[in-house]
Amino acid sequence: MASKKIGLALGSGSARGWAHIGVIRSLQEAGVGVDLACGTSIGALVAGALAAGFLDRLDEWVHTLSWADILRFIDVTFPWFGLIEGERITGYFRENLSDARIEDLDMPFAAVATDLKTGREVIIRKGPLMDAIRASISMPGIFTPCRYGARWLVDGGLVDPVPVSLCRTLGADIVIAVDLNADIMEKRRSRKSPVDRIVQGAGKNNPILPAKLISFLYGKLPPVHPSVARLFAQGKEARGPSIFEVMATSIHIMQYQITRQRLAMDKPEILVVPRLAHIGLLEFNRAGEAVREGYEAMNRLLPRLRNLAG
């Protein structure tokens, strides 16, 4: 395969994005070298981790995530520009994973974002890696837009959910694209909301959840707090979908349609479609399931990849 450059186009999909790690693990075990990586939204995070050499640390970290951890990373802000500031999680990544610049990475990397003023696709190929990732993951209404130079940038999934053409621009002969949202509209099996599960598991001797968080989830703090908690619940129950579900799912439906159109115009040599409809948009604590599905989905396509690579 040395004569052909292989590029990864990792798509958007919120918590389903941990499946990208499984795809990469499958390629690594098969001895397939990746020459460049491009990503949109959560795909930009995993592609950046591969290019910057901290994929192993990211993989280890996501497998330890609990709902309590996820809630601690959510820095809720006054909803003028968005519900979540996003600086808490990117600050954690800078401190514990990488603070590298894109131009210094060993592997070519690019992230996709969207210019909020013009609606145009913005390709980020230089500057701080975490700034590029922060811009690419800025889902409108959920995360506040990212100030990048003189522009305000939001989620790249609005213009290019699976950046196949970008991989070709960077020189890929064979593009392995990962579409996380192909089955997004399939009915997920009914289950309790993550917030309900946290509350039920918060016993007196539970050392994981601080007392303030338990009170927050039980609704014992001022009335606004239970409302904020419900924003991030995935259960639908009798109350119907939360405002978070409405915004996030609406964006993913739009991305689903855009993905279909763009993949029809620029087809990748390998299209990996993990089955992830059962994983909610914020269920980042289900990394084990997502990684496993990504790994198995890529494994099924390895014979085709070998044939294409000659």
Residue frames as qw, qx, qy, qz and C-alpha x, y, z in Angstrom:
[[0.000, 0.883, 0.469, 0.000, 0.00, 0.00, 0.00],
 [0.447, -0.517, 0.025, 0.730, 3.08, 2.24, 0.17],
 [0.268, 0.134, 0.482, 0.824, 2.52, 3.56, -3.36],
 [0.194, -0.623, -0.512, -0.559, -0.94, 4.91, -2.59],
 [0.008, -0.183, 0.456, -0.871, -1.73, 7.55, -0.01],
 [0.336, -0.510, -0.788, -0.079, -4.57, 6.67, 2.32],
 [0.083, -0.279, 0.202, -0.935, -6.64, 9.43, 3.88],
 [0.142, -0.438, -0.844, 0.273, -9.22, 9.27, 6.64],
 [0.209, -0.368, -0.179, -0.888, -12.36, 11.42, 6.41],
 [0.216, -0.285, -0.839, 0.409, -13.93, 11.27, 9.87],
 [0.167, -0.549, -0.465, -0.674, -17.47, 12.61, 10.09],
 [0.260, -0.322, 0.340, -0.844, -19.64, 14.42, 12.60],
 [0.648, -0.267, -0.657, -0.277, -21.93, 12.65, 15.04],
 [0.496, -0.669, 0.241, -0.498, -21.47, 13.78, 18.65],
 [0.610, -0.470, 0.608, -0.191, -21.02, 10.83, 21.05],
 [0.943, 0.276, 0.185, -0.035, -21.12, 8.37, 18.16],
 [0.379, 0.844, -0.376, 0.054, -17.74, 9.78, 17.19],
 [0.487, -0.560, 0.669, -0.049, -15.89, 7.38, 19.47],
 [0.907, 0.267, 0.325, -0.017, -16.57, 4.81, 16.70],
 [0.467, 0.830, -0.301, 0.053, -13.79, 6.58, 14.76],
 [0.295, -0.654, 0.686, -0.120, -11.31, 5.20, 17.29],
 [0.797, 0.002, 0.597, -0.091, -12.48, 1.66, 16.52],
 [0.735, 0.677, 0.039, -0.012, -12.05, 2.26, 12.78],
 [0.187, 0.830, -0.511, 0.121, -8.47, 3.38, 13.32],
 [0.549, -0.435, 0.698, -0.148, -7.72, 0.43, 15.61],
 [0.877, 0.292, 0.375, -0.066, -8.92, -1.97, 12.91],
 [0.583, 0.786, -0.182, 0.092, -6.62, -0.34, 10.35],
 [0.128, -0.764, 0.610, -0.168, -3.68, -0.41, 12.74],
 [0.731, -0.214, 0.636, -0.127, -4.15, -4.10, 13.52],
 [0.837, 0.469, 0.280, 0.027, -4.35, -4.85, 9.80],
 [0.612, -0.247, 0.307, 0.686, -1.08, -3.02, 9.19],
 [0.339, 0.733, 0.412, 0.423, -2.71, -0.30, 7.11],
 [0.382, -0.259, -0.138, 0.876, -0.82, 2.96, 7.33],
 [0.140, 0.893, 0.427, -0.019, -2.80, 6.19, 7.26],
 [0.540, 0.213, 0.093, 0.809, -1.04, 9.10, 5.53],
 [0.050, -0.202, 0.050, -0.977, -3.38, 11.98, 6.35],
 [0.130, -0.497, -0.830, 0.218, -6.51, 12.67, 8.38],
 [0.146, -0.273, -0.132, -0.942, -9.34, 15.16, 8.04],
 [0.168, -0.397, -0.861, 0.271, -12.29, 15.60, 10.35],
 [0.249, -0.491, -0.223, -0.805, -15.52, 17.41, 10.98],
 [0.641, -0.572, 0.022, -0.511, -16.84, 18.07, 14.49],
 [0.798, -0.461, 0.381, -0.082, -16.14, 15.01, 16.69],
 [0.904, 0.330, 0.095, 0.253, -14.29, 13.60, 13.70],
 [0.296, 0.823, -0.270, 0.403, -11.88, 16.54, 13.92],
 [0.537, -0.685, 0.424, -0.251, -11.07, 15.58, 17.52],
 [0.916, -0.122, 0.375, 0.074, -10.26, 11.97, 16.67],
 [0.733, 0.597, 0.023, 0.326, -8.42, 12.86, 13.45],
 [0.026, 0.874, -0.326, 0.360, -6.41, 15.43, 15.39],
 [0.727, -0.530, 0.420, -0.120, -5.61, 12.85, 18.07],
 [0.928, 0.183, 0.235, 0.223, -4.26, 10.50, 15.40],
 [0.529, 0.742, -0.066, 0.407, -2.22, 13.21, 13.68],
 [0.142, -0.828, 0.355, -0.411, -0.83, 14.58, 16.96],
 [0.507, 0.252, -0.788, 0.241, 0.00, 11.17, 18.42],
 [0.227, -0.185, 0.659, -0.692, -2.32, 11.17, 21.44],
 [0.680, -0.096, -0.465, -0.560, -4.91, 8.69, 20.17],
 [0.564, -0.088, -0.788, 0.230, -3.88, 6.08, 22.77],
 [0.083, -0.092, -0.547, 0.828, -4.42, 8.56, 25.61],
 [0.471, -0.003, -0.095, -0.877, -7.75, 9.68, 24.15],
 [0.669, -0.071, -0.681, -0.291, -8.85, 6.06, 23.78],
 [0.414, -0.125, -0.765, 0.477, -7.97, 5.31, 27.39],
 [0.096, 0.062, 0.336, -0.935, -9.71, 8.45, 28.63],
 [0.545, -0.057, -0.285, -0.787, -13.01, 7.96, 26.78],
 [0.636, -0.136, -0.754, -0.094, -13.34, 4.43, 28.18],
 [0.309, -0.195, -0.678, 0.638, -13.32, 5.87, 31.70],
 [0.195, -0.205, -0.060, -0.957, -15.97, 8.55, 31.11],
 [0.045, -0.451, -0.853, 0.258, -19.05, 8.44, 33.32],
 [0.004, -0.787, -0.476, -0.393, -22.13, 10.66, 33.26],
 [0.442, -0.822, -0.149, 0.327, -20.81, 12.49, 36.28],
 [0.508, -0.258, 0.317, 0.758, -17.64, 13.33, 34.31],
 [0.235, 0.481, 0.562, 0.631, -19.66, 14.54, 31.33],
 [0.202, -0.887, -0.399, -0.110, -21.77, 16.86, 33.48],
 [0.511, -0.676, 0.017, 0.531, -18.64, 18.32, 35.09],
 [0.436, -0.039, 0.433, 0.788, -17.30, 19.26, 31.65],
 [0.103, 0.694, 0.568, 0.430, -20.49, 21.11, 30.68],
 [0.222, -0.270, -0.245, 0.904, -19.94, 24.81, 31.37],
 [0.114, 0.732, 0.653, 0.155, -23.48, 26.10, 30.95],
 [0.195, -0.099, -0.007, 0.976, -23.65, 29.77, 29.99],
 [0.362, 0.544, 0.342, -0.675, -26.42, 32.30, 29.55],
 [0.591, 0.315, 0.685, 0.287, -27.99, 31.24, 26.23],
 [0.202, 0.805, -0.050, -0.556, -27.12, 34.37, 24.28],
 [0.326, 0.591, -0.629, -0.387, -24.82, 32.62, 21.80],
 [0.674, 0.081, -0.725, -0.122, -25.25, 29.01, 22.92],
 [0.785, -0.557, -0.130, -0.237, -25.91, 26.81, 25.95],
 [0.878, -0.340, 0.066, 0.329, -22.38, 25.51, 26.50],
 [0.032, -0.920, 0.303, 0.245, -19.21, 27.61, 26.53],
 [0.926, 0.349, -0.104, 0.099, -16.96, 24.66, 25.66],
 [0.204, 0.790, -0.490, 0.307, -13.79, 26.08, 27.20],
 [0.661, -0.504, 0.493, -0.256, -13.77, 23.61, 30.09],
 [0.946, 0.099, 0.304, 0.051, -13.38, 20.57, 27.88],
 [0.656, 0.681, -0.127, 0.300, -10.93, 22.16, 25.41],
 [0.148, -0.816, 0.460, -0.316, -8.88, 23.45, 28.34],
 [0.825, -0.318, 0.456, -0.100, -8.74, 19.92, 29.70],
 [0.894, 0.386, 0.143, 0.178, -7.54, 18.62, 26.33],
 [0.329, 0.845, -0.288, 0.307, -4.86, 21.30, 26.07],
 [0.367, -0.709, 0.525, -0.296, -3.52, 20.45, 29.50],
 [0.730, -0.255, 0.618, -0.143, -3.75, 16.67, 29.38],
 [0.843, 0.341, 0.405, 0.094, -3.59, 15.64, 25.72],
 [0.600, 0.199, 0.293, 0.717, -1.96, 18.15, 23.38],
 [0.039, 0.879, 0.147, -0.451, -1.34, 21.83, 22.82],
 [0.537, -0.087, 0.529, 0.651, 0.45, 21.35, 19.50],
 [0.319, 0.595, -0.135, -0.725, 0.20, 23.46, 16.37],
 [0.859, 0.391, 0.278, -0.178, -1.22, 21.85, 13.25],
 [0.548, 0.768, -0.330, -0.006, 1.77, 22.76, 11.08],
 [0.099, -0.625, 0.752, -0.187, 4.08, 20.91, 13.51],
 [0.862, -0.062, 0.407, -0.297, 2.19, 17.58, 13.39],
 [0.346, -0.314, 0.816, 0.341, 3.87, 14.55, 11.84],
 [0.296, 0.376, 0.841, 0.252, 0.76, 13.78, 9.75],
 [0.102, -0.181, -0.288, -0.935, -1.16, 16.19, 7.49],
 [0.045, -0.501, -0.798, 0.332, -4.38, 17.21, 9.21],
 [0.115, -0.208, -0.201, -0.950, -7.29, 19.52, 8.47],
 [0.086, 0.429, 0.776, -0.454, -10.52, 20.39, 10.25],
 [0.012, -0.465, -0.558, -0.687, -13.75, 21.68, 8.74],
 [0.016, -0.471, -0.534, 0.702, -15.72, 24.55, 10.24],
 [0.194, 0.691, 0.586, 0.377, -18.40, 26.94, 8.97],
 [0.143, 0.075, -0.088, 0.983, -18.21, 30.72, 8.76],
 [0.064, 0.555, 0.731, -0.393, -21.30, 31.92, 10.62],
 [0.159, 0.616, 0.025, -0.771, -21.51, 35.15, 8.59],
 [0.325, 0.441, -0.545, -0.635, -21.04, 33.83, 5.05],
 [0.903, 0.072, 0.261, -0.335, -22.10, 30.19, 5.47],
 [0.643, 0.597, -0.477, -0.055, -18.96, 29.10, 3.66],
 [0.957, -0.172, -0.139, 0.190, -16.79, 26.12, 4.45],
 [0.064, -0.890, 0.430, -0.140, -13.63, 26.99, 6.37],
 [0.926, 0.090, -0.296, 0.215, -10.64, 24.66, 6.18],
 [0.369, -0.868, 0.319, -0.100, -8.27, 24.96, 9.13],
 [0.918, 0.240, -0.195, 0.249, -4.74, 23.72, 8.40],
 [0.467, 0.324, -0.400, 0.719, -2.59, 25.83, 10.70],
 [0.334, -0.580, 0.200, -0.716, -2.59, 27.28, 14.16],
 [0.298, -0.273, 0.790, -0.461, -3.32, 25.62, 17.52],
 [0.241, -0.098, -0.932, -0.251, -4.85, 22.17, 17.11],
 [0.053, -0.436, -0.799, 0.410, -7.34, 22.63, 19.95],
 [0.220, 0.443, 0.060, -0.867, -8.59, 25.91, 18.47],
 [0.336, 0.158, -0.682, -0.630, -9.35, 24.11, 15.22],
 [0.234, -0.244, -0.941, 0.034, -11.17, 21.32, 17.06],
 [0.045, 0.441, 0.551, -0.707, -13.12, 23.81, 19.18],
 [0.313, 0.346, -0.218, -0.857, -14.29, 25.60, 16.04],
 [0.342, 0.068, -0.821, -0.453, -15.26, 22.40, 14.28],
 [0.225, -0.295, -0.912, 0.177, -17.38, 21.04, 17.15],
 [0.102, 0.169, 0.320, -0.927, -19.38, 24.25, 17.73],
 [0.002, 0.458, 0.853, 0.250, -22.88, 22.90, 17.13],
 [0.110, -0.351, -0.095, -0.925, -25.16, 25.94, 16.73],
 [0.619, -0.506, -0.174, -0.575, -27.40, 26.61, 19.70],
 [0.901, -0.342, -0.239, 0.124, -25.56, 24.05, 21.82],
 [0.657, -0.258, -0.027, 0.708, -21.96, 25.34, 21.85],
 [0.060, 0.895, 0.025, -0.440, -21.17, 29.02, 21.60],
 [0.709, 0.682, -0.050, 0.171, -19.53, 29.99, 18.28],
 [0.759, -0.331, 0.081, 0.555, -15.74, 30.02, 18.24],
 [0.148, 0.957, -0.130, -0.215, -13.92, 33.29, 17.59],
 [0.816, -0.014, 0.347, 0.463, -11.20, 32.46, 15.06],
 [0.347, 0.093, 0.253, 0.898, -9.28, 35.54, 13.97],
 [0.221, 0.084, 0.004, -0.972, -11.86, 37.99, 12.64],
 [0.546, -0.109, -0.602, -0.572, -14.49, 35.30, 12.05],
 [0.605, -0.193, 0.562, -0.530, -17.06, 33.44, 14.12],
 [0.395, 0.216, -0.839, -0.305, -16.98, 29.73, 13.30],
 [0.754, -0.135, 0.376, -0.521, -19.49, 26.98, 14.01],
 [0.743, -0.078, 0.665, -0.013, -19.81, 23.23, 13.38],
 [0.055, 0.404, -0.679, -0.610, -18.31, 22.06, 10.10],
 [0.275, 0.241, 0.930, 0.027, -21.10, 19.51, 9.77],
 [0.360, 0.685, 0.319, -0.547, -23.33, 22.30, 8.43],
 [0.420, 0.728, -0.323, -0.435, -21.37, 22.31, 5.17],
 [0.606, 0.417, -0.673, -0.081, -19.34, 19.09, 4.97],
 [0.792, -0.462, 0.230, -0.326, -20.28, 16.38, 7.51],
 [0.893, -0.138, 0.350, 0.247, -17.84, 13.81, 6.00],
 [0.093, 0.872, -0.267, -0.400, -14.85, 15.62, 4.42],
 [0.861, 0.173, 0.410, 0.244, -14.05, 13.32, 1.49],
 [0.518, 0.797, 0.073, 0.301, -13.13, 16.09, -0.95],
 [0.232, -0.910, 0.329, -0.099, -10.81, 17.64, 1.62],
 [0.787, -0.318, 0.497, 0.181, -8.89, 14.36, 1.89],
 [0.750, 0.471, 0.318, 0.339, -8.42, 14.38, -1.89],
 [0.163, 0.959, -0.082, 0.215, -7.21, 17.98, -1.75],
 [0.454, -0.759, 0.468, -0.008, -4.55, 16.94, 0.75],
 [0.249, 0.574, -0.746, -0.226, -3.38, 14.23, -1.66],
 [0.605, -0.093, 0.753, -0.241, -5.20, 11.02, -0.73],
 [0.278, 0.187, -0.780, -0.529, -5.44, 8.36, -3.44],
 [0.444, -0.342, -0.820, -0.118, -7.71, 6.17, -1.34],
 [0.274, -0.368, 0.261, -0.850, -10.23, 7.84, 0.97],
 [0.344, -0.313, -0.873, 0.150, -11.70, 5.90, 3.88],
 [0.265, -0.383, 0.004, -0.885, -14.78, 7.86, 4.96],
 [0.177, -0.252, -0.880, 0.361, -16.73, 7.23, 8.15],
 [0.343, -0.392, -0.277, -0.808, -20.40, 8.22, 8.18],
 [0.041, -0.026, -0.816, 0.576, -21.79, 8.16, 11.71],
 [0.384, 0.247, 0.342, -0.821, -25.30, 9.32, 10.89],
 [0.265, 0.054, -0.773, -0.574, -26.44, 6.91, 8.18],
 [0.384, -0.386, -0.833, -0.100, -28.93, 5.27, 10.55],
 [0.039, 0.045, -0.425, 0.903, -29.71, 8.32, 12.69],
 [0.519, -0.099, -0.084, -0.845, -33.42, 8.25, 11.89],
 [0.582, -0.132, -0.796, -0.098, -33.89, 4.63, 12.89],
 [0.614, -0.654, -0.066, -0.438, -35.94, 4.22, 16.05],
 [0.201, 0.415, -0.766, 0.448, -33.77, 3.72, 19.09],
 [0.540, -0.362, -0.759, 0.037, -34.86, 1.28, 21.71],
 [0.385, -0.804, -0.093, -0.444, -36.64, 2.85, 24.66],
 [0.663, -0.079, -0.513, 0.539, -34.55, 3.44, 27.75],
 [0.364, -0.837, -0.299, 0.280, -34.38, 5.61, 30.85],
 [0.260, 0.923, -0.132, 0.252, -32.75, 8.99, 30.53],
 [0.637, 0.259, -0.469, 0.554, -29.05, 9.20, 31.55],
 [0.146, -0.491, 0.338, -0.790, -29.94, 11.75, 34.23],
 [0.828, -0.338, -0.023, -0.447, -32.46, 9.33, 35.75],
 [0.911, 0.052, -0.357, 0.198, -29.81, 6.60, 35.79],
 [0.340, 0.417, -0.453, 0.711, -27.34, 8.87, 37.59],
 [0.445, -0.466, 0.228, -0.730, -29.87, 9.85, 40.24],
 [0.930, -0.209, -0.136, -0.268, -30.92, 6.24, 40.86],
 [0.853, 0.126, -0.352, 0.363, -27.29, 5.21, 41.26],
 [0.138, 0.590, -0.346, 0.716, -26.40, 8.03, 43.63],
 [0.720, -0.504, -0.476, 0.030, -26.50, 6.32, 47.00],
 [0.421, -0.902, 0.085, -0.035, -25.21, 7.64, 50.30],
 [0.693, -0.487, 0.412, 0.336, -21.93, 5.78, 49.93],
 [0.721, 0.577, 0.243, 0.297, -21.35, 6.71, 46.28],
 [0.475, -0.576, 0.110, 0.656, -17.90, 8.40, 46.16],
 [0.443, 0.260, 0.504, 0.694, -18.18, 9.32, 42.47],
 [0.010, -0.726, -0.421, -0.544, -20.95, 11.91, 42.65],
 [0.165, 0.098, -0.414, 0.890, -20.39, 14.99, 44.81],
 [0.029, 0.501, 0.740, -0.449, -23.22, 15.95, 47.14],
 [0.193, 0.509, 0.002, -0.839, -23.92, 19.16, 45.22],
 [0.258, 0.168, -0.719, -0.623, -24.35, 17.25, 41.97],
 [0.120, -0.304, -0.944, 0.052, -26.72, 14.76, 43.61],
 [0.089, 0.568, 0.482, -0.661, -28.78, 17.66, 44.99],
 [0.191, 0.400, -0.357, -0.822, -28.72, 19.26, 41.56],
 [0.247, -0.008, -0.864, -0.439, -30.11, 16.13, 39.94],
 [0.120, -0.433, -0.860, 0.241, -32.74, 15.62, 42.62],
 [0.039, -0.682, -0.394, -0.615, -33.97, 19.17, 42.05],
 [0.516, -0.664, -0.428, 0.330, -33.14, 20.42, 45.55],
 [0.330, -0.216, 0.051, 0.918, -31.32, 23.50, 44.29],
 [0.290, 0.466, 0.096, -0.831, -33.07, 26.54, 42.75],
 [0.736, 0.435, 0.434, -0.283, -35.68, 25.67, 40.07],
 [0.466, 0.753, -0.346, -0.309, -33.45, 26.54, 37.10],
 [0.164, -0.524, 0.832, 0.082, -31.07, 23.67, 37.81],
 [0.607, 0.161, 0.773, -0.087, -33.43, 20.73, 37.14],
 [0.597, 0.747, 0.133, -0.263, -34.39, 22.46, 33.91],
 [0.182, 0.762, -0.592, -0.189, -30.75, 22.60, 32.87],
 [0.413, -0.251, 0.875, -0.023, -30.34, 18.94, 33.81],
 [0.680, 0.418, 0.569, -0.200, -33.26, 17.97, 31.61],
 [0.406, 0.785, -0.276, -0.379, -31.62, 19.70, 28.64],
 [0.167, 0.557, -0.804, -0.127, -29.12, 16.88, 28.54],
 [0.602, 0.005, 0.753, -0.265, -31.44, 13.94, 29.16],
 [0.146, 0.191, -0.765, -0.598, -31.96, 11.63, 26.19],
 [0.128, 0.331, 0.926, -0.130, -35.13, 9.93, 27.42],
 [0.144, -0.276, -0.430, -0.847, -38.35, 11.02, 25.76],
 [0.028, -0.322, -0.808, 0.492, -40.97, 9.82, 28.27],
 [0.126, 0.754, 0.644, -0.017, -44.29, 11.69, 28.48],
 [0.117, -0.794, -0.053, 0.595, -42.72, 15.15, 28.56],
 [0.659, 0.743, 0.091, 0.070, -41.47, 14.78, 24.97],
 [0.749, 0.247, -0.092, 0.608, -38.02, 15.72, 23.66],
 [0.385, -0.697, -0.136, 0.589, -35.93, 18.31, 25.47],
 [0.285, 0.926, -0.067, -0.238, -34.84, 21.54, 23.81],
 [0.250, -0.600, 0.694, 0.309, -31.37, 20.03, 23.47],
 [0.545, 0.144, 0.812, 0.152, -32.77, 17.02, 21.64],
 [0.474, 0.791, 0.360, -0.139, -34.82, 19.23, 19.34],
 [0.133, 0.903, -0.312, -0.263, -31.84, 21.39, 18.35],
 [0.303, -0.492, 0.783, 0.229, -29.26, 18.62, 18.13],
 [0.571, 0.244, 0.780, 0.069, -31.47, 16.15, 16.31],
 [0.460, 0.838, 0.205, -0.209, -32.63, 18.82, 13.86],
 [0.044, 0.812, -0.510, -0.279, -29.01, 19.61, 13.01],
 [0.403, -0.248, 0.865, 0.166, -28.22, 15.93, 12.59],
 [0.614, 0.536, 0.573, -0.085, -31.17, 15.48, 10.24],
 [0.343, 0.905, -0.116, -0.222, -29.82, 18.33, 8.16],
 [0.160, -0.649, 0.715, 0.205, -26.34, 16.83, 8.23],
 [0.627, 0.103, 0.772, 0.017, -27.79, 13.49, 7.16],
 [0.595, 0.734, 0.317, -0.088, -29.27, 15.09, 4.04],
 [0.154, 0.898, -0.373, -0.174, -26.10, 17.06, 3.25],
 [0.439, -0.430, 0.777, 0.135, -23.99, 13.93, 3.70],
 [0.704, 0.352, 0.617, 0.012, -26.10, 12.00, 1.21],
 [0.478, 0.873, 0.064, -0.078, -25.67, 14.74, -1.39],
 [0.017, -0.847, 0.519, 0.113, -21.94, 15.21, -0.91],
 [0.547, -0.265, 0.788, 0.097, -21.15, 11.51, -0.88],
 [0.709, 0.531, 0.464, -0.018, -23.12, 11.12, -4.11],
 [0.373, 0.916, -0.141, -0.044, -20.97, 13.81, -5.75],
 [0.231, 0.681, -0.670, 0.183, -17.62, 12.64, -4.37],
 [0.947, -0.236, -0.125, -0.177, -17.73, 8.97, -3.46],
 [0.308, -0.692, 0.651, -0.046, -14.98, 7.63, -1.20],
 [0.472, 0.311, -0.809, -0.159, -13.22, 4.41, -2.11],
 [0.386, -0.212, -0.864, 0.245, -14.25, 2.96, 1.26],
 [0.381, -0.487, -0.009, -0.786, -17.37, 4.07, 3.12],
 [0.285, -0.081, -0.868, 0.399, -17.58, 2.83, 6.71],
 [0.463, -0.433, -0.192, -0.749, -21.08, 2.95, 8.18],
 [0.119, 0.013, -0.869, 0.480, -21.16, 1.85, 11.85],
 [0.412, -0.554, -0.620, -0.373, -24.58, 1.02, 13.26],
 [0.276, 0.011, -0.498, 0.822, -24.95, 3.60, 16.01],
 [0.328, -0.516, -0.353, -0.708, -28.63, 4.57, 16.19],
 [0.681, -0.536, -0.498, 0.036, -28.88, 3.16, 19.72],
 [0.533, -0.245, -0.267, 0.764, -26.33, 5.66, 21.09],
 [0.000, 0.926, 0.366, -0.095, -27.70, 9.07, 22.07],
 [0.404, 0.814, -0.043, 0.414, -26.13, 12.35, 21.05],
 [0.153, -0.803, 0.402, -0.412, -24.63, 13.06, 24.49],
 [0.934, -0.331, 0.116, -0.075, -23.91, 9.49, 25.63],
 [0.355, 0.746, -0.544, 0.146, -20.16, 9.95, 25.55],
 [0.483, -0.468, 0.680, -0.290, -19.96, 7.43, 28.39],
 [0.909, 0.168, 0.348, -0.156, -20.78, 4.58, 25.95],
 [0.175, 0.749, -0.565, -0.297, -17.38, 4.64, 24.29],
 [0.414, -0.228, 0.880, 0.052, -16.90, 0.88, 24.59],
 [0.615, 0.474, 0.617, -0.126, -19.94, 0.16, 22.42],
 [0.419, 0.869, -0.040, -0.260, -19.14, 2.85, 19.87],
 [0.060, -0.680, 0.695, 0.227, -15.47, 1.86, 19.51],
 [0.508, -0.029, 0.861, 0.024, -16.41, -1.80, 19.12],
 [0.605, 0.639, 0.446, -0.165, -18.96, -1.03, 16.40],
 [0.279, 0.877, -0.293, -0.259, -16.46, 1.12, 14.51],
 [0.264, -0.491, 0.816, 0.153, -13.85, -1.63, 14.75],
 [0.568, 0.202, 0.798, -0.017, -16.20, -4.30, 13.43],
 [0.526, 0.784, 0.217, -0.248, -17.54, -2.08, 10.64],
 [0.164, 0.809, -0.508, -0.247, -14.00, -1.41, 9.38],
 [0.431, -0.283, 0.854, 0.076, -13.01, -5.05, 9.70],
 [0.670, 0.441, 0.584, -0.127, -15.77, -6.03, 7.30],
 [0.498, 0.859, 0.010, -0.118, -14.31, -3.73, 4.66],
 [0.393, -0.670, 0.549, 0.309, -10.64, -4.69, 4.95],
 [0.659, 0.136, 0.660, 0.334, -10.75, -7.17, 2.02],
 [0.416, 0.839, 0.318, 0.150, -12.09, -4.43, -0.25],
 [0.138, -0.948, 0.237, 0.162, -9.40, -2.02, 0.96],
 [0.579, -0.387, 0.627, 0.349, -6.67, -4.55, 0.23],
 [0.615, 0.452, 0.576, 0.292, -8.01, -5.07, -3.29],
 [0.224, 0.964, 0.131, 0.051, -8.09, -1.34, -3.96],
 [0.289, -0.859, 0.384, 0.178, -4.57, -0.88, -2.66],
 [0.721, 0.553, -0.410, -0.074, -3.27, -3.65, -4.86]]
